[in-house]
Structure formats: structure tokens, C-alpha cells
Amino acid sequence: MKIGRVALAMATALVVMSVAMMQVAEAQGPSCLTVPGGGAPFSDATAVVQQLQVMPGQCCNSGGGFCTVVLTSGNAAASVCGTNVCPNCADVGNDLNQVLAQCNVLNEVEGVYSPDGTSDELYYLTSASNAP
């Protein structure tokens, strides 16, 4: 019975994230998300963004799925999503810095950045336990 509730909660979170991803596809730049339990502590999210901003090389979606977590710190995670997406890590950090600035609610950060206004390439900043 408990496993069924966990599965239902996970399915609900995925549906909410899918809807949020579709909504994000209409706007270029940062968009805040409101998935229950999805926010990362502001200090952890800040650490992830700062590390990405100075990280050399590319942050590629290499996990075989739509998203790959590219960096975590504490309970914050940065993910790169899209097919054959491999942006510069510093660019991801700079873009997620806008999410950090605009999506801080009660010292928790949860948001996504779309560099081109589509869902073809997305960068997420969420709690590590709720990373896409």
C-alpha cells in the first residue's frame, strides 16, 4: 500500500513537471516552478550556480534520457535537458543565475531556463531529490 502511494506521488510530480516544461516552452529565459518539495535551499542553489559559472568544458545531456544532472551541491541540482544538447557549462551557470535571482521563494529555488524559448533545450535548477 505504501509503495502505491509513493508511485502515485512520483507520477503526480512527473505530470506537474511535464506541464511546467510545456509552459516553459513558450518563453525564452527563466521560469519559476512550483512542484511541491522541488525547491533547493538558496545556499545550495547558489553553490551550484557559482561552480557552473567557472566550470570549464561542456555540460552535456549524456544520460540517454531527456535530462542529465550535471552538478549537485547539498540538496541542489542543475540539469541539462534536450536531445543532443551540450552547452558550455559557464553559459549554463550564467543562465541559471537568472533562475536563482528570480525564483527564490522563502529561501528555496526551483526553476528552469530556456535559451531559445522552446523545450528543445532546458536547464533546471531544483532540489537534488526532485531533479528531472
C-alpha positions as CSV (number, residue, x, y, z in Angstrom):
1,M,0.0,0.0,0.0
2,K,2.8,2.4,0.9
3,I,4.6,1.6,-2.4
4,G,1.5,2.5,-4.3
5,R,1.3,5.9,-2.6
6,V,4.9,6.6,-3.4
7,A,4.4,5.6,-7.0
8,L,1.3,7.9,-7.2
9,A,3.2,10.8,-5.7
10,M,6.1,10.3,-8.2
11,A,3.7,10.1,-11.1
12,T,1.9,13.3,-10.0
13,A,5.3,15.1,-9.7
14,L,6.2,14.0,-13.2
15,V,2.9,15.2,-14.6
16,V,3.3,18.6,-12.9
17,M,6.9,18.8,-14.3
18,S,5.7,17.9,-17.8
19,V,3.1,20.6,-17.7
20,A,5.6,23.0,-16.4
21,M,8.0,22.1,-19.2
22,M,5.3,22.7,-21.8
23,Q,4.5,26.1,-20.3
24,V,8.2,27.0,-20.3
25,A,8.5,26.2,-24.0
26,E,6.6,29.4,-24.7
27,A,9.0,31.8,-23.1
28,Q,12.7,32.4,-23.5
29,G,14.6,32.9,-20.3
30,P,13.9,31.9,-16.7
31,S,10.6,30.5,-15.5
32,C,9.9,29.5,-11.9
33,L,8.4,26.2,-11.0
34,T,6.2,25.2,-8.0
35,V,6.5,21.5,-7.7
36,P,5.8,20.6,-4.0
37,G,9.1,19.7,-2.4
38,G,11.0,20.6,-5.5
39,G,12.8,23.7,-4.3
40,A,16.5,23.7,-3.4
41,P,17.9,25.6,-0.4
42,F,19.1,29.0,-1.7
43,S,22.6,28.5,-0.3
44,D,22.9,25.1,-2.1
45,A,21.5,26.5,-5.4
46,T,23.9,29.4,-5.2
47,A,26.8,27.0,-4.8
48,V,25.7,25.0,-7.9
49,V,25.4,28.2,-10.0
50,Q,28.8,29.6,-8.9
51,Q,30.5,26.3,-9.6
52,L,29.0,26.1,-13.1
53,Q,30.0,29.6,-13.9
54,V,33.7,28.7,-13.5
55,M,33.5,25.1,-14.8
56,P,35.5,24.6,-18.0
57,G,34.1,22.5,-20.8
58,Q,30.7,21.3,-21.9
59,C,27.7,20.2,-19.8
60,C,26.2,17.5,-22.0
61,N,23.0,15.6,-21.7
62,S,24.7,12.2,-21.8
63,G,22.4,10.0,-19.8
64,G,20.4,8.6,-22.7
65,G,17.2,10.2,-21.4
66,F,15.8,13.7,-21.9
67,C,17.7,15.2,-18.9
68,T,21.1,14.7,-17.2
69,V,22.1,16.1,-13.8
70,V,25.4,17.9,-14.5
71,L,26.2,19.2,-11.0
72,T,24.9,18.9,-7.4
73,S,25.7,20.6,-4.2
74,G,24.0,19.8,-1.0
75,N,20.3,19.4,-2.0
76,A,20.5,21.4,-5.2
77,A,20.9,20.0,-8.7
78,A,21.5,21.5,-12.1
79,S,20.2,19.5,-15.0
80,V,20.6,19.9,-18.8
81,C,17.7,18.6,-20.8
82,G,17.2,18.0,-24.5
83,T,18.2,15.7,-27.3
84,N,21.9,16.1,-28.3
85,V,22.3,19.1,-26.0
86,C,25.9,20.0,-25.0
87,P,26.2,23.7,-23.9
88,N,29.2,25.4,-22.3
89,C,29.0,24.9,-18.5
90,A,29.7,28.5,-17.8
91,D,26.8,29.5,-20.0
92,V,24.5,27.1,-18.1
93,G,25.7,28.7,-14.9
94,N,25.1,32.2,-16.2
95,D,21.6,31.3,-17.4
96,L,20.7,29.5,-14.1
97,N,21.9,32.6,-12.2
98,Q,18.8,34.3,-13.6
99,V,16.7,31.4,-12.2
100,L,18.5,31.9,-8.9
101,A,17.7,35.6,-8.9
102,Q,14.0,35.4,-10.0
103,C,12.8,32.1,-8.4
104,N,13.9,32.5,-4.8
105,V,10.8,31.9,-2.7
106,L,11.2,31.7,1.1
107,N,14.9,30.7,0.6
108,E,14.1,27.9,-1.9
109,V,14.9,28.0,-5.6
110,E,13.1,26.0,-8.3
111,G,13.1,27.0,-11.9
112,V,14.0,26.3,-15.5
113,Y,15.8,28.3,-18.2
114,S,15.1,28.1,-21.9
115,P,17.8,29.6,-24.0
116,D,15.7,29.7,-27.2
117,G,12.1,29.8,-25.9
118,T,11.4,26.1,-26.8
119,S,11.5,22.9,-24.9
120,D,14.3,21.6,-27.2
121,E,17.0,22.8,-24.7
122,L,16.3,23.4,-21.0
123,Y,18.4,24.0,-17.9
124,Y,16.8,23.1,-14.5
125,L,17.8,24.3,-11.0
126,T,15.9,22.2,-8.4
127,S,16.3,20.2,-5.3
128,A,18.6,17.2,-5.9
129,S,15.7,14.9,-4.8
130,N,13.4,16.4,-7.4
131,A,15.8,16.7,-10.4
132,P,14.3,15.8,-13.8
